[in-house]
Amino acid sequence: MTATPNPRAELRKTLRGKREQFALSAGYGAAEAALAGHLTQVITQLEPETLGLYASIRSEFNAVVALGADPACDPLPWALPFCRREPREMDYRLWDRSAKMVPDECGIASAAGAVVVPDVVLVPCVGFAAGNYRLGYGGGYFDRYLARHPHVTTVGVAWGFMRLTEAEYTPQAHDIPLTLIVTEQGVVA
């Protein structure tokens, strides 16, 4: 018996490959600077009490470096996600930026600070679609977190070429739309 291919898994693989190629391209530096500028502007306008970031993996845009380089973001308390394998869930832990990052149970860099619920959370996107839906890595950590914290303002972070068509992406019942998505081209409406 042959296993049925998972279209989302194949789409993730394709998009991650495109992102890795883009990270090595000549235009990456300018796109990175543009995305950093747009993201800083959005965060400054939102004025979060606590900002939830993410430690970049697999050629993701590095929001920690980008926002850390902008003095406008200096006064903000930061928090990083901490993922547990069992039960499969995520929370945020304060990070004072001088403490060394520590790995969570999935091996992703996190923090050892107190558990907090940031009012604004940056969410990395493997892809995104109309209605501010996000295609993530498939673990469901962000979807479960956002279902438990529907009041949180969510800012997706993606490259413009990661936009998916209706034919490529159909939201599933567990998918939660983000508040907005920021790319190197600006805020996605």
C-alpha positions as CSV (number, residue, x, y, z in Angstrom):
1,M,0.0,0.0,0.0
2,T,1.3,3.4,-1.0
3,A,1.1,6.3,1.5
4,T,-0.9,9.3,0.3
5,P,1.4,12.4,-0.1
6,N,0.7,15.3,2.2
7,P,0.2,18.4,0.0
8,R,1.0,20.7,2.9
9,A,4.2,18.8,3.7
10,E,5.3,19.1,0.1
11,L,4.4,22.8,0.0
12,R,6.4,23.4,3.1
13,K,9.4,21.6,1.7
14,T,9.2,23.6,-1.6
15,L,8.8,27.0,0.2
16,R,11.7,26.2,2.6
17,G,13.9,25.4,-0.4
18,K,12.9,28.7,-2.1
19,R,13.6,30.6,1.2
20,E,17.1,29.0,1.5
21,Q,17.9,29.9,-2.1
22,F,16.7,33.5,-1.5
23,A,18.9,33.8,1.6
24,L,21.9,33.2,-0.6
25,S,20.8,35.6,-3.4
26,A,22.2,39.0,-4.2
27,G,18.9,40.7,-3.4
28,Y,18.7,39.2,0.1
29,G,20.5,42.0,2.0
30,A,18.2,44.8,0.6
31,A,15.1,42.7,1.2
32,E,16.2,41.9,4.8
33,A,16.8,45.7,5.5
34,A,13.3,46.5,4.0
35,L,11.6,43.8,6.1
36,A,13.4,45.0,9.2
37,G,12.3,48.6,8.6
38,H,8.7,47.6,8.1
39,L,8.6,45.3,11.1
40,T,10.2,48.0,13.3
41,Q,7.6,50.5,12.2
42,V,4.7,48.1,12.9
43,I,6.1,47.2,16.4
44,T,6.6,50.9,17.2
45,Q,3.0,51.7,16.2
46,L,1.6,48.7,18.2
47,E,3.5,49.8,21.4
48,P,3.5,46.3,23.0
49,E,3.9,45.9,26.7
50,T,5.8,42.7,26.1
51,L,6.9,41.5,22.6
52,G,7.1,37.8,21.8
53,L,9.8,37.0,19.3
54,Y,11.2,33.8,17.9
55,A,14.7,32.5,17.5
56,S,15.2,32.1,13.7
57,I,15.8,28.6,12.3
58,R,16.1,27.3,8.7
59,S,16.9,30.6,7.0
60,E,14.0,32.5,8.6
61,F,14.2,36.2,8.9
62,N,16.1,37.0,12.1
63,A,13.7,39.4,13.9
64,V,15.9,39.2,17.1
65,V,18.9,40.7,15.3
66,A,16.8,43.2,13.3
67,L,14.8,44.6,16.2
68,G,17.8,44.4,18.5
69,A,19.7,46.8,16.2
70,D,16.9,49.4,16.4
71,P,17.1,51.7,19.4
72,A,13.3,52.2,19.3
73,C,12.9,48.6,20.4
74,D,15.3,48.9,23.3
75,P,12.8,49.6,26.1
76,L,10.5,46.7,25.2
77,P,10.5,43.6,27.4
78,W,11.1,40.6,25.1
79,A,10.0,37.0,25.4
80,L,10.8,33.8,23.5
81,P,8.7,30.8,22.8
82,F,9.4,27.6,24.8
83,C,8.0,24.4,23.2
84,R,7.4,21.2,25.1
85,R,7.1,17.8,23.4
86,E,4.6,16.3,25.8
87,P,2.1,17.7,26.1
88,R,2.8,19.4,22.8
89,E,2.4,23.0,23.8
90,M,4.2,26.3,23.8
91,D,4.5,29.3,26.2
92,Y,6.7,32.4,26.3
93,R,9.5,33.1,28.7
94,L,11.0,36.5,29.4
95,W,14.4,37.1,27.9
96,D,16.5,40.1,29.0
97,R,18.7,39.9,25.9
98,S,21.9,39.6,28.0
99,A,21.1,36.1,29.2
100,K,22.3,33.2,27.0
101,M,19.5,31.5,25.1
102,V,18.7,28.0,26.2
103,P,17.2,25.2,24.1
104,D,13.6,24.2,24.6
105,E,12.4,20.6,24.4
106,C,12.5,20.7,20.6
107,G,16.0,22.0,20.5
108,I,15.1,25.6,19.5
109,A,16.7,28.5,21.2
110,S,14.5,29.9,24.0
111,A,14.9,31.7,27.3
112,A,14.8,30.6,31.0
113,G,12.9,33.6,32.3
114,A,9.5,33.7,33.9
115,V,6.5,32.6,31.9
116,V,4.5,35.5,30.4
117,V,1.8,36.2,27.9
118,P,3.1,38.8,25.4
119,D,0.4,41.2,24.0
120,V,2.2,41.2,20.6
121,V,3.7,38.1,19.1
122,L,5.8,37.7,16.0
123,V,5.0,34.5,14.1
124,P,7.4,33.1,11.5
125,C,5.7,32.0,8.3
126,V,6.8,29.3,5.9
127,G,4.0,30.6,3.7
128,F,0.9,32.8,4.0
129,A,-2.5,33.1,2.2
130,A,-5.4,35.5,1.9
131,G,-7.2,36.2,5.1
132,N,-3.8,36.3,7.0
133,Y,-3.6,32.6,7.2
134,R,-0.1,31.2,7.9
135,L,1.5,28.0,6.8
136,G,3.9,26.9,9.5
137,Y,6.2,23.9,10.0
138,G,3.3,21.6,10.8
139,G,3.8,21.1,14.6
140,G,0.7,23.1,15.5
141,Y,2.5,24.9,18.4
142,F,1.5,28.5,17.3
143,D,-2.0,27.4,16.5
144,R,-2.5,25.9,19.9
145,Y,-0.9,28.9,21.6
146,L,-3.1,31.3,19.7
147,A,-6.3,29.3,20.4
148,R,-5.5,29.6,24.2
149,H,-4.7,33.4,23.8
150,P,-7.1,34.9,21.3
151,H,-6.5,38.4,22.6
152,V,-2.8,38.5,21.5
153,T,-2.0,40.6,18.5
154,T,-0.2,38.4,16.0
155,V,2.3,39.7,13.4
156,G,3.3,37.2,10.8
157,V,6.8,37.6,9.3
158,A,7.4,36.4,5.8
159,W,9.0,37.1,2.4
160,G,6.6,38.4,-0.3
161,F,7.3,35.4,-2.6
162,M,5.8,33.1,0.1
163,R,2.3,34.3,-0.7
164,L,0.1,31.3,-1.6
165,T,-2.9,31.2,-3.9
166,E,-6.3,29.7,-3.0
167,A,-5.4,26.7,-5.2
168,E,-2.2,26.1,-3.1
169,Y,-3.7,26.7,0.4
170,T,-7.1,26.1,2.0
171,P,-7.4,27.0,5.7
172,Q,-8.2,24.0,7.9
173,A,-10.5,24.1,11.0
174,H,-7.5,24.5,13.4
175,D,-5.8,27.3,11.4
176,I,-6.0,30.7,13.1
177,P,-5.6,33.8,11.0
178,L,-2.9,36.3,12.1
179,T,-3.7,40.0,12.9
180,L,-1.4,41.1,10.1
181,I,1.6,39.9,8.0
182,V,4.7,42.0,7.3
183,T,7.0,41.3,4.3
184,E,9.8,43.2,2.7
185,Q,7.1,44.9,0.7
186,G,5.2,46.2,3.7
187,V,2.1,45.2,5.6
188,V,0.0,42.6,3.8
189,A,-3.7,43.6,3.6
